[in-house]
Amino acid sequence: MYSKGKTVPGKDRDEESGKYTTSYSDSDFVNAIRHLDGMAGTSEIADEVGCTRRTAYTRLKSIDEKGDIESREVGNSLIWIVSE
C-alpha cells in the first residue's frame, strides 16, 4: 500500500487505483525548450520542467511522434527542437 502523505514531484495519485498519473502537459516540455533558446538536451529540459530525465525522455519522444518537436542526434545525445 502507498502512504497518502508521500508524494512524487510532478505526479498525482489516482484516487481509485493508487497509481501515479502525470501532471506535466506537453506544453510544459515545449515551453521549456523555447525557454532554453529553442533547443536543448533531455537533461536540461528535465531540469527546466522539474521531472526526471527518464520522464522527460519518454514525454519528449511522444511529443516528437506528434510532430510538435524534432530531435537530432549530436554525438551520443539528442537535441530537441521546437517544430515550426
DRENGU-365837 format. One record per residue (C-alpha): residue in three letters; x, y, z. Coordinates in steps of 0.5 Angstrom, whole numbers, plus 2048, in hexadecimal, padded with zeros to 3 digits. Layout:
N
alaXYZ;...
***
This chain:
84
met800800800;tyr8028077FF;ser80280D804;lys7FE812803;gly802817806;lys808816801;thr8088197FA;val80D8197F4;pro80E81F7F1;gly80A8217EB;lys80681B7EC;asp7FF81A7EF;arg7FC8137F1;asp7F58117EE;glu7F08107F4;glu7ED8097F2;ser7F48067EF;gly7F98097F3;lys7FD8097ED;tyr8018107EB;thr7FF8147E6;thr8038197E3;ser8028217E4;tyr8068237DE;ser8038267D8;asp8068257D1;ser80682D7D1;asp80B82C7D7;phe8108297D3;val80F82D7CD;asn80F8347D1;ala8168317D5;ile8198307CE;arg8178377CC;his81A83A7D3;leu8208367D1;asp82183A7CB;gly81D8367C6;met8228307C7;ala82482B7CD;gly8268257CF;thr8228207D3;ser8258217DA;glu8258297D9;ile81D8287D7;ala81C8237DD;asp81F8297E2;glu81B82E7DF;val81582A7E0;gly8168277E6;cys8168207E5;thr81B81A7E4;arg81F8197DE;arg81B8137DC;thr8148167DD;ala81781C7D8;tyr81A8177D3;thr8138137D3;arg80F8197D2;leu81381C7CD;lys8138167C9;ser80C8167C9;ile80B81E7C7;asp81081C7C2;glu80C8177BF;lys80681C7BE;gly80B8217BA;asp80B8277BF;ile8128267C1;glu8188237BD;ser81E81F7C0;arg82581F7BD;glu82B81B7BF;val83181E7C1;gly8378197C2;asn8338157C7;ser82E81A7CA;leu82781C7C7;ile8268237C6;trp81E8257C6;ile81C82B7C2;val81582E7C1;ser81282D7BA;glu8108337B7;
***
